[in-house]
């Protein structure tokens, strides 16, 4: 697949590897048992990983019924279920690092990986929580690695309220934990600005979508 992507001037290496977690992770308590962790620039060589995933992942377009019509999903998708081989060994390494860091708090490993390709500013995802499955009733975690051009991720309390903004790309990590999926919502809004592509990699435990 050919996409127009301008890499980060700060990410000049070809070796792809997750960095440390520990004290480098910044946690923000959102209230009602929800929290987010942010680790900027967690994946070294993120631009190289972007180029590899663009070619290695079998990206697919989807459509969904909304009310009385079928609409195209405004992004390309791929999903790797439990036991499936991930498209790049760097994703296995990232998942192992997340498992090690969050093992005690989460109490289980991350099992699946969903990937989204936002091709330009017209691609987006509407306000939602990952509440298909256990996230509707249980505390859980969703870890998102962003590579490519930074895009804005917004978070707001479910039912509305002031939104928090994080511009994520070039190897940044955000983890939404506790009650976040059922008490907060998140979105990637469309933008009229000229912007390059971004890949979002979402690691989830079993039964969370």
N, C-alpha and C positions, 0 to 999 in steps of 0.2 A: 504494500500500500504506500502511496506517495502522499506526504503531507508537508506543508510549509512550516517548519519549526526552527526557531532561533534559540540556540542553547544559551545557558547562563555563562557569563564571562567569568564567574567564580568557580565553575565546575569544569575543570580542564582535563581531568584524568579519565582514563579508559577503564580502570579497575572499578567494578561495581561491588559495593559492600555496605551493609548497614553500620552506622556508627554506634556509639555508646548510648545507653538510656540512663537509668539511675538518676543522678542529680541534674542531668541535662534536660530532663522532662519538666515542663511547667504545668502544674495542675491549677485549674480554676473550678471552684465549687459553684454550681449553678443554682443550688437550692432544691429542696424536696428530694434529696438523695441523688441528684444528677450531677455529673462533673465531666470536664474534658481535660485531657492531657495534650500538650502541644510540644513537639520537638522539631524545630526548624532544621532543614538540611540534613535530615537523618541518613538518607541514602547518598553516599559518595558515588560519583559516576552516574548520577541520575539521568543525565542527557544520553549517555551511552545506553543505559537500560531502556530509555524511551525508544531509541532507534531499534533496539532488538525486539521489543514487544510489538511495535508497529508491524514488523514483518512476521513475527512468530505466532501471534494470536489470531485465531480464526474469527475475526470480528463479524458480527451479524447485525443487520437491521431488524427491528421488531415493530409491530403495529399493535395497537390496543383499542378496544371499543370504549368510547366515551359518549355516554348518553345514546344518541341515535346515529352515531357515525363512527367509523374506524379512522384513527389518526396514527401517523408515524411517531414512534418514540424518538425524541430529538437528541439522540446520541447513539453510538454503536456499543454493543454489549458482548461479553463473553462470561461464562461461568464455569468454575472448576469445583466440582463437588468433592465430597469426602472420598479420599483414596485416589482421585485422579491426579495425573502427573501435571505439575504446574509448568507454564510455558518457558520458564527461565530459572536456572538454579539460584539466582539472586533472590527470587521470591521465596524459595525454600529457606534460604538463610535468614531472610527478614522474618518469616513466620517463626522460625526457631528462636530468634532473639526476642520476639514478642512473647512467645510462650514462656521463656525463661524469666522475663521481667515481670509478667502479670500472673504467673502461675499461682502464687499464694492468694492473690486478691480475686482472681477470676475462678480459680478452682477447677479449671479444665482447659484443654488446648484450643487454639483456633483451628478449625477444621476445613473451612471452605474459603475460596477466593473468587470474588466477583470483580470484573474489570469493566470500566466504562471509558469510552473514547469520546471526548468533547472536541469536535473537529474545528469549531470556531465559535464566535460569540452567539451564534444562533442556536447552538446546542445547550441544553439546560436540563435541570430536574426540578420539579415542583416541590413545594413544602410537603414533607412526609416524615414519618419515623419508621424504623425497621421493625414493624409490628406484625409481620406475617410469621407466625410461630411463637416461640417462647418470649420474644421481646415484648409481646402485648401484655404479659402478666408478670414477667420475672425481670430482675436486674440482670444485665448482661453487658458485654462490650462489643463495639465495632471499631476496628483499627483501620484507618484509611491512610494510604501512602499516595501522595500526589507527585507526579513527574510531568515534565513539559512546562508549558507556559502557565504561570499562576492564574488561577481563577478564584473568584470570591465565593466562599462558603458562608452562608448565613445560618444562624441558630436563633430560635425564638421560643418562648414558652408555648406549649400546646394551648390553643385557643386564642393566641395573639399576644402581642406585647412587644417591647423594644427588642430589636435583633442585635446579636453580636456578630461581628464580621471578622473573618480570617481569610487572607489571601494566600492560597496554598499552591505550591508547584515546586519544581526543581528538587524533589526529594524530601519535602516536608511530611511530617507525620502528625495526624490528629487522632486521638482515641476518645470515643464517646462512651462513658461508662455509667454504672449505677442505673438509675431509673431514666436515663436520658432519652431512650427510644420511645418511652411511653409518656413522658412529661414534657418533652421538648420536641421540636421539629427542626429539620435542616433542609437547605435548598441550595442549588447552584443557579442563580438567575441568569437570564439572557443578558447580553450587553451589546450596545450599538458600537462600541469601540472595536477597532481592528485588533484582533487577538489571535494568537496561534493555538495549536492543539494542546490538550492536556489529557493524560491518562490517570484515572483514579483506580487504585487497587484496594479493595475492601476485604479484610480478613474478618471472619465471623466464627463463633463457636457453632457446634451442632445445633440444628433446629432454629436458627435465627436467620431471617431474611428481610 
